[in-house]
Amino acid sequence: MCYCSLANPFVPINEPLASLPMQLLRQMQSSPNSTFEALAESLGVSRTTVRRHVRALKSKGLLRRVGSKKSGYWEVTE
């Protein structure tokens, strides 16, 4: 029996997150109004790296953006 995602059957659902995505989720949970620039600076990575990890977290259903780009906030879903 395989516990896989319907969207991508080759990716296990319960795949553990690496260190950087976990740090990113914690940062967004404690400061939901953070920008990509602020997150990149606090984690010591580039803005592009933050954007890539956010895109991956959103596709896994762990993160979502509530509201607009300017006045919205990040919500950690799990």
The 8 nearest C-alpha neighbors of each residue, nearest first, counted from 0:
[[1, 2, 3, 11, 8, 4, 12, 9],
 [2, 0, 3, 11, 8, 4, 12, 9],
 [3, 1, 11, 12, 0, 4, 13, 8],
 [4, 2, 11, 8, 12, 1, 10, 5],
 [3, 5, 8, 7, 6, 12, 10, 11],
 [4, 6, 7, 8, 3, 9, 10, 12],
 [5, 7, 4, 8, 3, 10, 9, 58],
 [6, 8, 4, 5, 9, 10, 3, 11],
 [9, 7, 3, 4, 5, 10, 6, 11],
 [10, 8, 7, 11, 3, 4, 5, 6],
 [9, 11, 8, 7, 3, 4, 12, 14],
 [12, 10, 3, 14, 13, 2, 4, 9],
 [13, 11, 3, 14, 4, 2, 10, 59],
 [14, 12, 11, 15, 2, 3, 10, 16],
 [13, 15, 11, 12, 16, 10, 17, 3],
 [16, 14, 13, 17, 12, 11, 21, 18],
 [15, 17, 21, 20, 14, 18, 19, 13],
 [18, 16, 19, 20, 21, 15, 22, 14],
 [17, 19, 21, 20, 22, 16, 23, 15],
 [20, 18, 22, 21, 17, 23, 42, 16],
 [21, 19, 23, 22, 18, 17, 24, 52],
 [22, 20, 24, 18, 23, 19, 25, 16],
 [23, 21, 19, 25, 20, 24, 26, 18],
 [22, 24, 20, 26, 21, 25, 19, 27],
 [25, 23, 27, 21, 26, 22, 28, 20],
 [26, 24, 28, 22, 27, 23, 21, 29],
 [25, 27, 23, 29, 24, 28, 30, 22],
 [28, 26, 31, 30, 24, 25, 29, 23],
 [27, 29, 25, 26, 30, 31, 24, 75],
 [28, 30, 26, 27, 25, 31, 24, 32],
 [29, 31, 27, 28, 32, 33, 26, 73],
 [32, 30, 73, 27, 72, 33, 28, 29],
 [33, 31, 72, 30, 73, 34, 71, 27],
 [34, 32, 31, 30, 37, 38, 27, 35],
 [33, 35, 37, 36, 38, 32, 39, 31],
 [34, 36, 38, 37, 46, 39, 49, 33],
 [37, 35, 39, 34, 38, 46, 40, 45],
 [38, 36, 40, 34, 39, 35, 33, 41],
 [37, 39, 35, 41, 40, 36, 42, 34],
 [40, 38, 44, 36, 46, 42, 45, 37],
 [39, 41, 43, 37, 38, 42, 36, 44],
 [40, 42, 38, 39, 43, 37, 44, 36],
 [43, 41, 39, 40, 44, 38, 23, 22],
 [42, 44, 40, 41, 39, 45, 38, 46],
 [45, 43, 39, 42, 48, 40, 46, 49],
 [44, 46, 48, 47, 39, 49, 43, 40],
 [45, 47, 49, 39, 48, 36, 35, 50],
 [46, 48, 50, 45, 49, 51, 44, 39],
 [49, 47, 51, 45, 46, 50, 52, 44],
 [48, 50, 46, 52, 47, 51, 53, 39],
 [49, 51, 47, 53, 48, 52, 54, 46],
 [52, 50, 48, 54, 49, 53, 47, 55],
 [51, 53, 55, 49, 54, 50, 56, 48],
 [54, 52, 56, 50, 55, 51, 49, 57],
 [53, 55, 57, 51, 52, 56, 50, 58],
 [56, 54, 52, 58, 53, 57, 59, 51],
 [57, 55, 53, 59, 61, 58, 54, 62],
 [58, 56, 62, 60, 54, 59, 55, 63],
 [57, 59, 55, 60, 56, 54, 61, 62],
 [60, 58, 56, 57, 61, 55, 62, 12],
 [59, 61, 57, 58, 62, 56, 76, 63],
 [62, 60, 76, 56, 77, 59, 57, 75],
 [63, 61, 75, 57, 76, 56, 60, 74],
 [64, 62, 74, 57, 73, 65, 75, 61],
 [63, 65, 73, 72, 74, 66, 71, 62],
 [66, 64, 71, 72, 73, 63, 74, 67],
 [67, 65, 71, 64, 72, 70, 68, 69],
 [66, 68, 71, 69, 70, 65, 64, 72],
 [67, 69, 71, 70, 66, 72, 64, 65],
 [68, 70, 67, 71, 66, 72, 34, 32],
 [69, 71, 67, 68, 66, 72, 32, 65],
 [72, 70, 66, 67, 65, 68, 69, 64],
 [71, 73, 32, 31, 65, 64, 66, 74],
 [74, 72, 31, 64, 63, 65, 27, 32],
 [73, 75, 63, 62, 76, 64, 72, 31],
 [76, 74, 62, 77, 61, 28, 73, 63],
 [75, 77, 61, 62, 74, 60, 63, 73],
 [76, 61, 75, 62, 60, 74, 24, 59]]
